[in-house]
Amino acid sequence: MPSPNDYGTALETLFRELNSRWDASAPRQQIVTDERVLRELALPAQTQTRLCYFAVPTILLSIHREVVFPLAEDAGLVPASGDELAGWEGSVRAAIDALLQRARVVIGDVGSDDSRVWSEIRSAAQRMPRPEVALIAERGQDVGAQMVPGARVFLRPPVTAALVTEPEDDYAASGWLMDLAAWLQEIGTAAAASLEDEAMRLLDESLYRPAVIASASALEVALQEALDRRGWADERASLRSKAPRAPVSRLLDAAVQFGLISPDKLSFLRELQRERNALLHTQATIHGMRARSLVTKTDAVIRRLRVA
């Protein structure tokens, strides 16, 4: 038993450990309906993710999904708002806390001064390491008294009743979105550069399951970037109404067509995806030697894609 003078320290340590356990286990207590969010939450709690969490009033969520989420996707980030989670209320709240704890970027629309939005922004801003934080405020709004230190501020036009159901072209083409896109691109570039290094680090720490998952994610980002440099972005944009991001299988097929990967590598990379899916959606485990082979071979493919 600790001495009376150490009770405060002991309790603080206990609650920190309970909070860490809560955050780590929460994603397993409900259904994650977005494959990309599930992949990020499957990584160890201290691993840097590509999650971009949007703290948005419910009435504005459809607008953000249509005109703002794609900016995060184009930057190689994974947008999430909490509605990708399903389960009993307590577990969903815990999983949202886990999203806030793991997000690389947190964007809050504070134009309506929603107390939940402010609470989520401050919760994320107080964590260590601290995520990149942005506030989307309405033009003419003063957020000085509630400002989060170091946060970027983007000023959007007022939201009209019509915009709630059908965003107008003028709103979508506003300069604030271009500024936000440029900011997200900077973050996404840094995230992509570190993603394959993260897979190798997890492998070196004998964290085989997350290492394979991270390696598969790094491959997806590298494929997307290499294809975009070849002009495939125009085709992807035309498909956006059907799917926010191209499935990995389509990326692989396109990469072969563009000569970015050889047909013999295609078989191995599809094998990687099957292994990743089994690790992500089942209780499957993977032997260290098998994981090392997958990750190191994938790393070699990624490095070639980087210079393609």
C-alpha contacts under 8 A as a table, 3 or more apart, distances in Angstrom:
res1	aa1	res2	aa2	distance
2	P	5	N	7.86
2	P	6	D	5.73
2	P	7	Y	6.30
2	P	10	A	7.29
3	S	6	D	5.29
3	S	7	Y	6.64
4	P	7	Y	5.37
5	N	8	G	7.25
6	D	9	T	5.37
6	D	10	A	6.08
7	Y	10	A	5.03
7	Y	11	L	6.04
8	G	11	L	5.27
8	G	12	E	6.17
9	T	12	E	5.11
9	T	13	T	6.19
10	A	13	T	5.17
10	A	14	L	6.16
11	L	14	L	4.95
11	L	15	F	6.17
12	E	15	F	5.33
12	E	16	R	6.16
13	T	16	R	5.15
13	T	17	E	6.21
14	L	17	E	5.20
14	L	18	L	6.19
15	F	18	L	4.91
15	F	19	N	5.99
16	R	19	N	5.09
16	R	20	S	6.20
17	E	20	S	5.08
17	E	21	R	6.15
18	L	21	R	5.05
18	L	22	W	6.01
19	N	22	W	4.94
19	N	23	D	6.15
20	S	23	D	5.18
20	S	24	A	6.10
21	R	24	A	5.10
21	R	25	S	6.06
22	W	25	S	5.40
22	W	26	A	5.76
22	W	94	A	7.17
23	D	26	A	5.39
23	D	27	P	7.62
23	D	45	A	7.62
23	D	94	A	6.76
23	D	95	A	6.98
23	D	97	D	6.90
23	D	98	A	4.85
23	D	101	Q	7.71
24	A	27	P	7.03
24	A	44	P	7.67
24	A	45	A	6.03
24	A	98	A	7.25
25	S	28	R	5.61
25	S	29	Q	6.96
26	A	29	Q	5.35
26	A	30	Q	7.53
26	A	91	S	6.17
26	A	92	V	7.81
26	A	94	A	5.59
26	A	95	A	5.02
26	A	98	A	6.98
27	P	30	Q	6.18
27	P	31	I	7.79
27	P	32	V	7.48
27	P	41	L	6.75
27	P	91	S	7.93
27	P	94	A	7.90
27	P	95	A	5.28
27	P	98	A	7.38
28	R	31	I	7.52
29	Q	87	G	7.42
29	Q	91	S	6.02
30	Q	85	L	6.74
30	Q	86	A	5.68
30	Q	87	G	4.68
30	Q	88	W	7.38
30	Q	91	S	6.43
30	Q	92	V	6.84
31	I	85	L	5.79
31	I	86	A	5.04
31	I	87	G	6.25
32	V	35	E	7.33
32	V	37	V	7.24
32	V	38	L	5.85
32	V	84	E	5.72
32	V	85	L	4.66
32	V	86	A	6.36
33	T	38	L	7.69
33	T	84	E	5.07
33	T	85	L	6.00
33	T	86	A	7.23
34	D	37	V	5.40
34	D	38	L	6.23
34	D	84	E	5.62
34	D	85	L	7.99
35	E	38	L	5.06
35	E	39	R	6.31
36	R	39	R	5.21
36	R	40	E	6.57
36	R	78	V	6.55
37	V	40	E	5.23
37	V	41	L	6.23
37	V	51	L	7.25
37	V	78	V	6.67
37	V	79	P	7.82
37	V	80	A	6.93
37	V	84	E	7.70
38	L	41	L	5.14
38	L	42	A	6.08
38	L	280	L	7.87
39	R	42	A	5.17
39	R	43	L	7.03
39	R	213	I	6.95
39	R	217	S	7.98
39	R	280	L	6.95
40	E	43	L	5.68
40	E	49	T	5.94
40	E	50	R	6.99
40	E	51	L	6.86
41	L	44	P	7.70
41	L	45	A	7.98
41	L	99	L	7.64
41	L	102	R	7.88
42	A	210	P	6.86
42	A	213	I	7.95
42	A	280	L	7.13
43	L	47	T	6.32
43	L	49	T	7.81
43	L	210	P	5.28
43	L	213	I	7.61
43	L	214	A	7.41
44	P	47	T	5.39
44	P	210	P	6.99
45	A	102	R	6.91
46	Q	102	R	7.66
47	T	102	R	7.87
47	T	198	E	7.65
48	Q	102	R	7.08
48	Q	103	A	7.99
48	Q	104	R	6.86
48	Q	198	E	7.88
49	T	102	R	6.51
49	T	103	A	6.39
49	T	104	R	5.95
49	T	191	A	7.95
50	R	76	G	7.53
50	R	77	L	4.92
50	R	78	V	5.63
50	R	103	A	6.90
50	R	104	R	5.82
50	R	105	V	7.91
50	R	188	G	7.79
50	R	191	A	6.61
51	L	77	L	6.00
51	L	78	V	4.71
51	L	79	P	5.98
51	L	80	A	6.87
51	L	99	L	7.65
51	L	102	R	7.17
51	L	103	A	4.63
51	L	104	R	5.52
51	L	105	V	6.56
52	C	72	A	7.05
52	C	77	L	6.19
52	C	78	V	5.57
52	C	79	P	4.65
52	C	80	A	6.09
52	C	103	A	5.69
52	C	104	R	6.04
52	C	105	V	4.57
52	C	106	V	5.73
52	C	107	I	7.35
53	Y	79	P	5.89
53	Y	80	A	4.90
53	Y	81	S	5.61
53	Y	99	L	7.02
53	Y	100	L	6.90
53	Y	103	A	6.05
53	Y	105	V	6.17
53	Y	106	V	4.76
53	Y	107	I	6.20
54	F	79	P	7.08
54	F	80	A	6.08
54	F	81	S	4.89
54	F	106	V	5.97
54	F	107	I	4.90
54	F	108	G	5.78
54	F	109	D	7.86
55	A	81	S	6.29
55	A	106	V	7.29
55	A	107	I	6.09
55	A	108	G	4.50
55	A	109	D	6.44
55	A	117	V	5.23
55	A	120	E	6.67
55	A	121	I	7.13
56	V	60	L	6.49
56	V	61	L	6.02
56	V	81	S	7.41
56	V	108	G	5.89
56	V	109	D	5.27
56	V	110	V	7.71
56	V	117	V	6.18
57	P	60	L	5.53
57	P	61	L	6.43
57	P	109	D	7.27
57	P	112	S	7.84
57	P	114	D	6.61
57	P	117	V	6.88
58	T	61	L	5.20
59	I	62	S	7.29
59	I	164	V	6.90
60	L	63	I	5.42
60	L	64	H	6.45
60	L	164	V	6.37
61	L	64	H	5.17
61	L	65	R	6.10
62	S	65	R	5.08
62	S	66	E	6.29
62	S	164	V	7.12
62	S	165	T	7.58
63	I	66	E	5.25
63	I	67	V	6.13
63	I	68	V	7.56
63	I	163	L	7.20
63	I	164	V	6.39
63	I	165	T	7.71
63	I	166	E	7.64
63	I	167	P	6.25
64	H	67	V	5.36
64	H	68	V	4.72
64	H	69	F	5.97
65	R	68	V	5.96
65	R	69	F	4.96
65	R	70	P	7.37
66	E	69	F	6.53
66	E	70	P	7.10
66	E	167	P	7.89
67	V	70	P	6.38
67	V	71	L	7.54
67	V	167	P	7.86
67	V	172	A	6.02
68	V	71	L	5.43
68	V	72	A	7.12
68	V	177	L	7.49
69	F	72	A	5.34
69	F	73	E	6.43
69	F	79	P	5.98
70	P	73	E	4.84
70	P	74	D	5.98
70	P	244	P	7.21
71	L	74	D	5.18
71	L	75	A	6.34
71	L	180	L	7.91
71	L	181	A	5.51
71	L	184	L	7.28
72	A	75	A	5.09
72	A	76	G	6.57
72	A	77	L	5.18
72	A	78	V	6.64
72	A	79	P	6.18
72	A	181	A	7.42
72	A	184	L	6.30
72	A	185	Q	7.87
72	A	188	G	7.99
73	E	76	G	5.17
73	E	77	L	5.18
73	E	78	V	6.01
73	E	79	P	6.79
73	E	244	P	7.67
73	E	245	R	7.34
74	D	77	L	7.32
74	D	185	Q	7.76
75	A	181	A	7.76
75	A	184	L	6.00
75	A	185	Q	4.73
75	A	186	E	7.95
75	A	187	I	7.65
75	A	188	G	4.81
75	A	189	T	7.10
76	G	185	Q	7.98
76	G	188	G	5.40
76	G	189	T	7.64
76	G	191	A	7.93
76	G	192	A	7.11
76	G	221	V	6.40
77	L	188	G	5.99
80	A	83	D	7.63
80	A	84	E	6.95
81	S	84	E	7.02
82	G	85	L	5.86
82	G	92	V	7.91
82	G	95	A	7.98
82	G	96	I	5.70
82	G	99	L	7.80
83	D	86	A	7.40
85	L	92	V	6.24
85	L	95	A	7.58
86	A	92	V	6.52
87	G	91	S	6.39
87	G	92	V	5.99
88	W	91	S	5.63
88	W	92	V	6.39
89	E	92	V	5.20
89	E	93	R	6.23
90	G	93	R	5.24
90	G	94	A	6.26
91	S	94	A	4.98
91	S	95	A	6.09
92	V	95	A	4.94
92	V	96	I	6.13
93	R	96	I	5.11
93	R	97	D	6.32
94	A	97	D	5.03
94	A	98	A	6.30
95	A	98	A	4.77
95	A	99	L	6.25
96	I	99	L	4.91
96	I	100	L	6.26
97	D	100	L	5.03
97	D	101	Q	6.14
98	A	101	Q	4.96
98	A	102	R	6.15
99	L	102	R	5.22
99	L	103	A	5.70
100	L	103	A	5.43
100	L	106	V	7.58
100	L	120	E	7.39
100	L	123	S	7.47
100	L	124	A	5.46
101	Q	124	A	6.34
101	Q	127	R	6.88
103	A	106	V	6.55
103	A	131	P	6.55
104	R	131	P	4.94
104	R	132	E	6.32
105	V	131	P	5.27
105	V	132	E	4.67
105	V	133	V	5.90
105	V	134	A	7.94
106	V	121	I	6.98
106	V	124	A	7.30
106	V	131	P	6.65
106	V	132	E	6.23
106	V	133	V	4.91
106	V	134	A	6.41
107	I	121	I	7.69
107	I	133	V	5.87
107	I	134	A	4.76
107	I	135	L	5.85
107	I	136	I	7.26
108	G	117	V	6.27
108	G	118	W	7.50
108	G	121	I	6.44
108	G	133	V	7.98
108	G	134	A	6.39
108	G	135	L	5.00
108	G	136	I	6.00
109	D	112	S	7.68
109	D	117	V	7.19
109	D	135	L	5.94
109	D	136	I	4.52
109	D	137	A	6.15
110	V	113	D	4.97
110	V	114	D	6.37
110	V	117	V	6.72
110	V	118	W	7.03
110	V	135	L	6.53
110	V	136	I	5.93
110	V	137	A	5.31
110	V	138	E	7.73
111	G	114	D	7.84
111	G	136	I	6.72
111	G	137	A	4.49
111	G	138	E	4.83
111	G	141	Q	7.32
113	D	117	V	7.66
113	D	118	W	7.40
114	D	117	V	5.37
114	D	118	W	6.52
115	S	118	W	5.18
115	S	119	S	6.09
116	R	119	S	5.01
116	R	120	E	6.20
117	V	120	E	5.26
117	V	121	I	6.24
118	W	121	I	5.11
118	W	122	R	6.15
119	S	122	R	5.30
119	S	123	S	6.06
120	E	123	S	5.04
120	E	124	A	6.24
121	I	124	A	5.30
121	I	125	A	6.11
121	I	133	V	7.71
122	R	125	A	4.94
122	R	126	Q	6.17
122	R	148	V	7.21
123	S	126	Q	5.46
123	S	127	R	6.86
124	A	127	R	5.53
124	A	130	R	7.08
124	A	131	P	7.01
125	A	130	R	5.80
125	A	131	P	6.70
125	A	133	V	7.16
125	A	148	V	7.39
126	Q	130	R	6.81
127	R	130	R	5.37
127	R	131	P	7.94
132	E	151	A	7.27
133	V	150	G	7.50
133	V	151	A	4.91
133	V	152	R	6.46
134	A	151	A	5.12
134	A	152	R	4.52
134	A	153	V	5.72
134	A	154	F	7.40
135	L	151	A	6.73
135	L	152	R	6.12
135	L	153	V	4.80
135	L	154	F	6.24
136	I	153	V	5.91
136	I	154	F	4.87
136	I	155	L	5.82
136	I	156	R	6.67
137	A	141	Q	6.42
137	A	143	V	7.64
137	A	153	V	6.98
137	A	154	F	6.23
137	A	155	L	4.99
137	A	156	R	6.19
138	E	141	Q	5.40
138	E	155	L	5.35
138	E	156	R	5.10
138	E	157	P	5.92
138	E	158	P	5.84
139	R	155	L	5.20
139	R	156	R	5.83
139	R	157	P	5.84
139	R	158	P	6.88
142	D	145	A	7.72
143	V	146	Q	5.44
143	V	147	M	5.66
144	G	147	M	5.02
147	M	151	A	7.55
148	V	151	A	5.59
154	F	176	W	5.98
154	F	179	D	7.72
154	F	180	L	7.02
155	L	176	W	6.21
156	R	174	S	7.75
156	R	176	W	6.16
157	P	171	Y	7.03
159	V	163	L	6.18
159	V	164	V	7.43
160	T	163	L	5.33
160	T	164	V	6.98
161	A	164	V	5.55
161	A	165	T	7.60
162	A	165	T	5.85
162	A	166	E	6.12
162	A	167	P	7.28
163	L	166	E	4.93
163	L	167	P	4.42
163	L	168	E	6.37
164	V	167	P	6.77
167	P	171	Y	6.71
167	P	172	A	6.97
168	E	171	Y	5.35
168	E	172	A	6.40
169	D	172	A	5.07
169	D	173	A	5.99
170	D	173	A	5.18
170	D	174	S	6.15
171	Y	174	S	5.31
172	A	177	L	7.19
173	A	177	L	7.02
173	A	178	M	7.90
174	S	177	L	5.77
174	S	178	M	7.19
175	G	178	M	5.17
175	G	179	D	6.43
176	W	179	D	5.09
176	W	180	L	6.13
177	L	180	L	4.95
177	L	181	A	5.98
178	M	181	A	5.03
178	M	182	A	6.24
179	D	182	A	5.20
179	D	183	W	6.33
180	L	183	W	5.12
180	L	184	L	6.19
181	A	184	L	5.13
181	A	185	Q	6.07
182	A	185	Q	5.07
182	A	186	E	6.49
183	W	186	E	5.39
183	W	187	I	6.67
184	L	187	I	5.12
184	L	188	G	5.95
185	Q	188	G	4.93
185	Q	189	T	6.00
186	E	189	T	5.33
186	E	190	A	6.54
187	I	190	A	5.28
187	I	191	A	6.20
188	G	191	A	4.93
188	G	192	A	6.08
189	T	192	A	5.22
189	T	193	A	6.31
190	A	193	A	5.22
190	A	194	S	6.47
191	A	194	S	5.35
191	A	195	L	6.10
192	A	195	L	5.22
192	A	196	E	7.68
192	A	218	A	7.06
192	A	221	V	6.68
192	A	222	A	7.64
193	A	196	E	7.09
193	A	197	D	7.71
194	S	197	D	5.18
194	S	198	E	6.17
195	L	198	E	5.08
195	L	199	A	6.59
195	L	214	A	7.08
195	L	215	S	7.67
195	L	217	S	7.81
195	L	218	A	5.47
196	E	199	A	5.05
196	E	200	M	6.50
196	E	214	A	7.23
196	E	215	S	6.04
196	E	218	A	5.37
196	E	219	L	7.98
196	E	299	D	6.76
196	E	302	I	7.99
197	D	200	M	5.20
197	D	201	R	6.18
198	E	201	R	4.99
198	E	202	L	6.20
198	E	211	A	7.75
198	E	214	A	7.15
199	A	202	L	5.23
199	A	203	L	6.23
199	A	210	P	7.63
199	A	211	A	4.67
199	A	212	V	7.02
199	A	213	I	7.99
199	A	214	A	5.16
199	A	215	S	5.22
199	A	295	V	7.26
200	M	203	L	4.95
200	M	204	D	6.17
200	M	211	A	6.85
200	M	215	S	8.00
200	M	295	V	7.21
200	M	296	T	7.85
201	R	204	D	5.09
201	R	205	E	6.34
201	R	211	A	7.82
202	L	205	E	5.05
202	L	206	S	6.39
202	L	207	L	5.15
202	L	208	Y	6.92
202	L	210	P	6.90
202	L	211	A	5.05
203	L	206	S	5.06
203	L	207	L	5.54
203	L	208	Y	5.64
203	L	211	A	5.34
203	L	291	A	7.68
203	L	292	R	6.80
203	L	295	V	7.82
204	D	207	L	7.50
206	S	288	G	7.13
207	L	210	P	6.01
207	L	211	A	6.06
208	Y	211	A	5.01
208	Y	212	V	6.33
208	Y	286	I	6.74
208	Y	287	H	7.47
208	Y	288	G	6.13
208	Y	291	A	5.77
208	Y	292	R	7.79
209	R	212	V	5.51
209	R	213	I	6.48
209	R	279	L	6.53
209	R	285	T	6.82
209	R	286	I	6.47
209	R	291	A	7.56
210	P	213	I	4.93
210	P	214	A	5.91
211	A	214	A	5.16
211	A	215	S	6.03
211	A	291	A	7.50
211	A	295	V	7.18
212	V	215	S	4.99
212	V	216	A	6.21
212	V	276	R	6.38
212	V	291	A	6.26
212	V	294	L	7.05
212	V	295	V	6.08
213	I	216	A	5.26
213	I	217	S	6.35
213	I	276	R	5.55
213	I	279	L	7.65
213	I	280	L	7.43
214	A	217	S	5.06
214	A	218	A	6.14
215	S	218	A	5.03
215	S	219	L	6.23
215	S	295	V	5.92
215	S	298	T	6.86
215	S	299	D	7.39
216	A	219	L	5.07
216	A	220	E	6.35
216	A	272	L	6.98
216	A	273	Q	6.74
216	A	276	R	6.86
216	A	298	T	7.79
217	S	220	E	5.08
217	S	221	V	6.41
218	A	221	V	5.24
218	A	222	A	6.17
218	A	302	I	7.59
219	L	222	A	5.07
219	L	223	L	6.04
219	L	298	T	7.06
219	L	299	D	7.97
219	L	301	V	7.94
219	L	302	I	5.96
220	E	223	L	5.17
220	E	224	Q	6.18
220	E	248	V	6.42
220	E	251	L	7.69
221	V	224	Q	5.13
221	V	225	E	6.19
222	A	225	E	5.20
222	A	226	A	6.08
222	A	302	I	6.09
222	A	305	L	6.29
222	A	306	R	6.62
223	L	226	A	5.19
223	L	227	L	6.05
223	L	251	L	6.51
223	L	252	L	7.50
223	L	255	A	7.04
223	L	302	I	7.90
223	L	305	L	6.87
224	Q	227	L	5.25
224	Q	228	D	6.08
224	Q	251	L	6.93
225	E	228	D	5.09
225	E	229	R	6.32
226	A	229	R	5.22
226	A	230	R	6.61
226	A	260	L	7.77
226	A	305	L	6.07
226	A	306	R	6.86
226	A	308	A	6.59
227	L	230	R	5.04
227	L	231	G	6.53
227	L	232	W	5.28
227	L	233	A	7.07
227	L	251	L	7.97
227	L	254	A	7.61
227	L	255	A	6.74
227	L	258	F	7.84
228	D	231	G	5.11
228	D	232	W	4.95
228	D	233	A	4.70
229	R	232	W	7.31
229	R	233	A	7.87
230	R	258	F	7.75
231	G	234	D	6.40
232	W	235	E	5.42
232	W	236	R	6.38
233	A	236	R	4.94
233	A	237	A	6.09
234	D	237	A	5.14
234	D	238	S	6.50
235	E	238	S	5.20
235	E	239	L	6.54
236	R	239	L	5.11
236	R	240	R	6.34
236	R	245	R	7.57
236	R	246	A	6.90
237	A	240	R	5.19
238	S	241	S	7.15
239	L	242	K	5.53
239	L	243	A	6.32
239	L	244	P	7.88
239	L	246	A	7.92
240	R	243	A	4.98
240	R	244	P	5.00
240	R	245	R	6.78
241	S	244	P	7.02
243	A	246	A	6.51
246	A	250	R	6.25
246	A	251	L	6.55
247	P	250	R	5.42
247	P	251	L	6.49
248	V	251	L	4.91
248	V	252	L	6.14
249	S	252	L	5.15
249	S	253	D	6.29
249	S	270	R	7.72
250	R	253	D	5.12
250	R	254	A	6.12
251	L	254	A	5.13
251	L	255	A	6.03
252	L	255	A	5.02
252	L	256	V	6.36
252	L	266	L	7.01
253	D	256	V	5.30
253	D	257	Q	6.38
254	A	257	Q	4.99
254	A	258	F	6.18
255	A	258	F	5.15
255	A	259	G	6.13
255	A	260	L	5.00
255	A	261	I	5.85
256	V	259	G	5.00
256	V	260	L	5.84
256	V	261	I	5.21
256	V	262	S	6.09
256	V	263	P	6.46
256	V	266	L	7.58
257	Q	260	L	7.65
258	F	261	I	7.99
259	G	262	S	6.62
260	L	305	L	6.75
260	L	308	A	6.76
261	I	265	K	6.40
261	I	266	L	7.04
261	I	301	V	7.87
262	S	265	K	5.33
262	S	266	L	6.55
263	P	266	L	5.02
263	P	267	S	7.15
264	D	267	S	5.90
264	D	268	F	7.33
265	K	268	F	5.27
265	K	269	L	6.23
266	L	269	L	5.14
266	L	270	R	6.15
267	S	270	R	5.29
267	S	271	E	6.27
268	F	271	E	4.96
268	F	272	L	6.30
269	L	272	L	4.89
269	L	273	Q	6.39
269	L	298	T	7.58
270	R	273	Q	5.05
270	R	274	R	6.33
271	E	274	R	5.13
271	E	275	E	6.24
272	L	275	E	5.13
272	L	276	R	6.07
272	L	294	L	6.66
273	Q	276	R	4.94
273	Q	277	N	6.09
274	R	277	N	5.14
274	R	278	A	6.29
275	E	278	A	5.20
275	E	279	L	6.29
276	R	279	L	5.19
276	R	280	L	6.03
277	N	280	L	5.03
277	N	281	H	5.91
277	N	282	T	7.98
278	A	281	H	5.47
278	A	282	T	5.47
278	A	283	Q	7.74
278	A	284	A	6.14
279	L	282	T	5.76
279	L	283	Q	6.62
279	L	284	A	5.30
279	L	285	T	6.52
279	L	286	I	7.89
280	L	283	Q	7.98
286	I	290	R	6.71
286	I	291	A	6.44
287	H	290	R	5.31
287	H	291	A	6.22
288	G	291	A	5.10
288	G	292	R	6.05
289	M	292	R	5.11
289	M	293	S	6.19
290	R	293	S	5.20
290	R	294	L	6.33
291	A	294	L	5.19
291	A	295	V	6.07
292	R	295	V	5.24
292	R	296	T	5.93
293	S	296	T	5.47
293	S	297	K	6.04
294	L	297	K	5.42
294	L	298	T	6.02
295	V	298	T	5.11
295	V	299	D	6.00
296	T	299	D	4.98
296	T	300	A	6.41
297	K	300	A	5.23
297	K	301	V	6.57
298	T	301	V	5.07
298	T	302	I	6.19
299	D	302	I	5.05
299	D	303	R	6.23
300	A	303	R	5.26
300	A	304	R	6.51
301	V	304	R	5.27
301	V	305	L	6.31
302	I	305	L	4.98
302	I	306	R	6.20
303	R	306	R	5.13
303	R	307	V	6.94
304	R	307	V	5.58
304	R	308	A	6.16
305	L	308	A	4.90
